[in-house]
């Protein structure tokens, strides 16, 4: 309901006000609930459809419909109380034979005793010779309220059976979809039903633990499995450190790795892209985290990627302290994956680059690339 208010109703009211036509009255909106959310079917400016009769029965005993209508006309709707009661309301239309085509009129209507919480709203009726007769296509709306949908439907159809006129026509399938859905067992929402394999994730962690341990260095114990990666700054002896961080990916080189089926070197490049941004500021790379995203996790492929990341970390002298493996069916083509890396380093405050004393004529040192 909050989404309907935010995306449909409030923008409609606000838009009419901005365009110089502030709406006053009863705006009836029909919605269809889809897998992409509620969609507007129609707008009506009236209070006579079967849906609105049912709505009236959901107002609680302390809510005055006449007061609401008067306040709306006088533009002070926020001054009256509008509240509903929990439960369900159902309306069933009794129509003339032939409706919505041509139909006879003047058929005598008889009404028996209606159950409690069942109301007959007259629509296409009139008085003739002291009797109530049909005079329209939609003759009477029978509306019922109950604590459950099933009971509301039962009461509504009991009320329909208590009203008679020649050619009475009505639908017997009102609410059947909602009733059927309420009785169907709800499937459990699991990772597996969403296309995510927890077992594959656990197998991957077991496969990469030795790779992570191989990157152990002062400040990091080389273990993974916690919610976050830990690093002990005291263990590395900095006196007045500045932390420097960077993040990067490897771009379309992933397409080459996937096409060639070689996944154990692209991780080296991933580490290099991030730690290089630290080194040029004078920082020592301390630790690294990776992000691996795919449609369906292939443990062998991902482990090969992490093998390259671990190798890159060892070359850079930083520890691999953690990462994230995201399995998202439908987000990527089968066999594709994406990579990102995050590196953190440290440098003594007085050694942070670039220095303010850089001047023309200084010698520029270039470091050769490994690949």
Order of alpha helices (4+ residues) and beta strands (2+ residues): alpha-beta-beta-alpha-alpha-beta-beta-beta-beta-beta-beta-alpha-beta-alpha-alpha-beta-alpha-alpha-beta-alpha-beta-beta
